Amino acid sequence: MSSSTYRLDDLDRSIIEKLGRDARVSNRQIASELKVTEGTIRSRIKRLQAEQLIQFTVVTDFRVAGSPNLVMLGIQADPSRVGGLAKQLAEIPEINCVVVLLGRYSLLAMGLFTNIEQVNALIFQRIRSLEGVRDVITSVSVHNVKYEVGIARITGDKD
Amino acid sequence: MQIRSGKTLSPTALDALDNGIIELLRVNGRATNQEIAEKLSVTAATVSSRLRRLDELGASRVVAVTDFAAHGYNVLIAVGVKVAGREVQDVARDLARLPEVFSVNIMNGPKDIEMLVALHDYADINVFLLDHVAGIAGVDALDPGIAADIVKFEFNVAPL
């Protein structure tokens, strides 16, 4: 797993902790609580964003999105094609998460769906047809017991 | 065919102004109410009250997402769990209490439960699976996979 080499100090951790509780809290308020200047807070947040250690996103509730179900796809593939397949899967907009896995499956892909035909069409027309895919094992979540929205892998190009 | 007819919040509960605010926050979640207000030609107080309402409805919220690395988590594992001799729901609830577990789903598929777990290093896998998870009553079989690379991780829909 690739990750930033930037080492967080206590101030970074305190800022992250405050933003984790309320992502909209102003720099001024964080600054006064941590007894540093507003400029320090601004530059620390900027650096954390540039290092891809934090990002701010709007999360929509399940209900507004039509109460979708999480679908997990375990994909067995030709080992020489796993890297390329991971990229191809990541390009599919309906798929939210792609992980290259050791053990279990070659790849694990996840998406949120409200409709079973949509899942079926995705698997048969766009995943099984990819070169190197040998098998797709589908599993549908019937109940989400826990999901922590505040922690993830921040991917994408660095600024 | 719907997979499930869960509670659905009508999208009509949100108007054009709500959606405009959400769109601007998607681009910059740290934009101040004043900056948002200027772009949408309304007052900062209006933006503030709309955001409070969206939060109260539980419709959408700006969240700070931190990378696994910011917490010192360098290992991610996806574990399938088979349950025997106990309600799946009860086992899932016990698993959800473990702090390293950040996602637990009850599944209809080859496994009864799927969970995603973030750990500090490889040495923690053994302790986590064999000491913490295997000790939970009803856990019958574990099928762990170690993430070698996380290529995409973009969930912007979640239970709020």
Interface residues (C-beta under 8 A of the other chain):
Chain A: M1 S2 S3 S4 L8 I16 L19 G20 A23 R24 S26 I45 L48 Q52 L53 I54 Q55 F56 T57 V58 V59 T60 D61 F62 R63 V64 A65 G66 S67 P68 N69 L70 M72 G74 A86 K87 L89 A90 I95 N96 C97 V98 V99 V100 L101 L102 G103 R104 Y105 L108 L112 F113 T114 N115 I116 E117 I137 T138 S139 V140 S141 V142 H143 N144 V145 K146 Y147 E148 V149 G150 I151 A152 R153 I154 T155
Chain B: M1 Q2 I3 R4 S5 G6 K7 T8 L9 P11 L14 I22 L25 R26 N28 G29 R30 T32 L51 G58 A59 S60 R61 V62 V63 A64 V65 T66 D67 F68 A69 A70 H71 Y73 N74 V75 L76 A78 G80 Q89 A92 R93 L95 A96 V101 F102 S103 V104 N105 I106 M107 N108 G109 P110 K111 E114 A118 D143 P144 G145 I146 A147 A148 D149 I150 V151 K152 F153 E154 F155 N156 V157 A158 P159 L160
